[in-house]
Amino acid sequence: MKRKKSILLRTLTVVLIIGLHPIASAQWQADSDDKLQVKAAQAIDNIKTKVERSHPFFEDAYAYAIWPGIIRVAVGFGGAYGKGLVVEQDKAVGTVKYWQFSSGIQAGAKNFSMIVFFKDKESLESLQRGEMQFAGQAGVDLLTMGAHGTPGYSAGVAIIPLTKLGLMAEFSASGVKYNYKPYSK
């Protein structure tokens, strides 16, 4: 009988300790020898600091793609390019390139970081298969201030950009192409 009480008491103690001190969840750590990963980690820190509405996405997303810098230039027609990193369940799984062509009422140039959050595995797989494309945008950027992004998940995806520097106004239609390349195993 004493043995059962002792086991029960130990079990309760362990449960209480774990309950009072939750085990910290793992977070992706950049490989310090990989420039893209270091830049991606810096961009994540900037977005977490400057875009408070991003916090729930970091907690709830299945995966995300982070572009530390996308360069965009437009005068009537425009284009953008950036190279990023895909993180799935706190592990860097590949790189992704962002290509954009746009047409509309637009002028200017900007440099921005962007995170695309994936709510579930299926939405991430659509990026990996090259099926993701977005169209239509409106916004204004002035120096480091910008107004863009999605307020929540749409079709399993949420987007949060952060303007680093720019002067651009636009109301345009665009095509975006993502080229995903997994890391070799």
Secondary structure as GFF3:
##gff-version 3
##sequence-region A 1 185
A	DSSP	alpha_helix	2	20	.	.	.	ID=ss1
A	DSSP	alpha_helix	35	50	.	.	.	ID=ss2
A	DSSP	three_ten_helix	52	54	.	.	.	ID=ss3
A	DSSP	alpha_helix	55	60	.	.	.	ID=ss4
A	DSSP	beta_strand	63	88	.	.	.	ID=ss5
A	DSSP	beta_strand	91	118	.	.	.	ID=ss6
A	DSSP	alpha_helix	121	128	.	.	.	ID=ss7
A	DSSP	beta_strand	137	143	.	.	.	ID=ss8
A	DSSP	beta_strand	145	146	.	.	.	ID=ss9
A	DSSP	beta_strand	157	182	.	.	.	ID=ss10
###
